[in-house]
Amino acid sequence: MTDNKNLYADDDIISVNRLVRMRIPSLMIGLLLGILLSFVTSRFEDLLSTNIRIAFFIPFVVYMADATGTQTQSIYARDLKSGHANFKKYLVKETLLGIILGIISSLVIAVIVSVWFSSIDLTLAVSLATFGAIACAPLIALLVTHFFKLEHSDPAVGAGPIATVIQDTVSVLIFGLIASWIVL
């Protein structure tokens, strides 16, 4: 029978060699998905060359979505380990949280972009993309973390890199599509 402690990456008791073997698969998948992210970003070259100000907000949109997803992932992974996680409850609550946090963040950034650039198109593109990216971030983080748990892997090791690069790709795609629709 497998000892459950061996399923979790515990730096106090597991060797560096074993920790590397536990971490490297998800990082290699993340590397490949990161290349996909670069490809997705390159698809918006015309948009970025037309309005470079769009590029100013890519890090913002990506970061805000990642931060939101990381919160969900950290809390869910902790509760999975303690045995107190109810996936269905998390799904409902985190979806609502994503929508609420997306609305709040998009309103704040709308004011900032509007004052900074006095551009209705840019303001609308950034605020809608912020809402979309943040609204879906908890769902992505939750699903990836839950998948790792179903696969009997330590979600704390594998889910982070995979959820991050998926969320980054989704955020860039949302931002690029919305900005292309509004600005071009």
N, C-alpha and C positions, 0 to 999 in steps of 0.2 A: 504494500500500500504506500502511496506517495505521501510524504509529509507536506502538509499545506504550507509550512514555513518556507519550504524550498520554492514555492511559487511566487513569493514576494521578494523583491529586490531590497534586501536589508543590508545596508553598508556596515552595520555593526558585526554581522556574522558571516557574510558571504564574501568570498575572495574577489579581488579585482578582476581576475581572469573570468570568473563566473558572471560577474556584473557586466563585463564587456559582452560576453556571449548573450546575455539577456537583453541588453540594450541595442546591440548592433542591428538586428533584423528590422526593427521599426525605424531606426535612423536611415537605413538603406532604402526602405520603402519611401520614407520622407524625402530622401535625396532624389529619387526618381519622380516623385510627385512635385518636388520643387522645380525640376526641369519642365514639367507640365505647366507649372505656374509661370515660369519665364515665357513659355510659348503663348499662354493665354494673354499675358501682358503685352507681348509683341503684336498681338492681333489688333491692338488699339493704337498703333503707331500713327496712323493718320489723324486720329483724334488728338493725340498728344502734340503732334507737330502743328496742328491747327490752333490749339489753345493750350499752351504750356502750363497755364494756371491750374489746369486739371491735375497735373502731376503733383502739385503742392499738397494735395489732399489725399493722395493714395496712402501714404504712411498713416495718416490719421484714421481713415476708414478701416484699414487693415488692423491697426492697433486696437481700436475700440471694439471691433468684433472679436479679436483674439482675447482681449482682456475679459470680455463678457463670457466667452466660451470657457476660458480658463477657470473662472469662478465656478461655473457649473460643474466642470470636470473635476476640480479639486474637491468640492463638497460631495459630489456623487461618489467619487472613488473612495473618499474617507468613509462615507456611509455604507458603501459596499463591503469594505473591510470589517466594519463593526457589525454588519448584518442588519442594519436599520434602513436600508434603501428599498423603496417601493418604486419600481420603474414607472408604473402608470401614473402615480402621484407626481413623480418628478417630471414626467412628460407634460402633464397639464400645467403644473406650476412654472416650470422653466420656459415653456412656450409663452405663457402670459408675461413672465418676467422679461423675456426677450422683446416682446412687443412694447411693454411699458418703458423699458430702458431705451429701446430704439426711438420711441416717440420723444422722450426727454432729451436724449442726445441730439436727435435731428433738429429739435427746436433751438437748442443752445447753439449748435454749429450754424444754423440758418442765420441767426442774429449776427454771429461773428463774421461769416462770409459776406453777408449783405453790407455790413458796416465797412469791412476791409476792402471789398472790391466793387461795391455798388453795382453788382451784376445779378439780375434776376435769374438768368439762365444758370450761371455758376452756382448761385445759392440753392436753386431748386435741385440741380444735379447732385451737389454734395449732400444736401440734407436728405433727399430721397435715398441715395446710396447708403448713407449712414444708417438710416432706419432699416433698410433691407438687410444690410450686412449684420447689424446687431440683432435684429429680430430672428434671424436664422441661426446665429452663433450658438445659443444654448442647445438647440435641437441637434446640431452637428456634434457638439461636444458630448452630449448625452448618448447619442446613438453610437458613436465610435467607442466611448468608454464601456457602454453596455455590451457591444460586440466583443471587446477584449475579455470582458468578464465571462461571457457565454463560451468563449474559446478556452476558458480556464487559464488565461494569461493574467499577469499582474497589470491591471489597467494603469497603474501609476508609472509603469515603464513604457508601455507601448502606445497607449492612447494619446499622450501628449504630442509627440512628434507628428503622428498621423492626423489627429484632429486639427492641429495648427496649420499644416500645409493644405488640408482640404478647405479649412475656413479661409485661409489667405486666398486660395484660388477662387472660391465662391465670392469673396469680397471684391476682388479685382474684377471678376466677371460682372457682378452686379453693378459696380461703379462704372465700368467701361460701357456696358450696355445702356445704362440710364444716361450717362453723359453723352454718348453717341446720339441717342434719341433726342436729347434736349439741346445740346450745344451745336451739333453738326447740322 
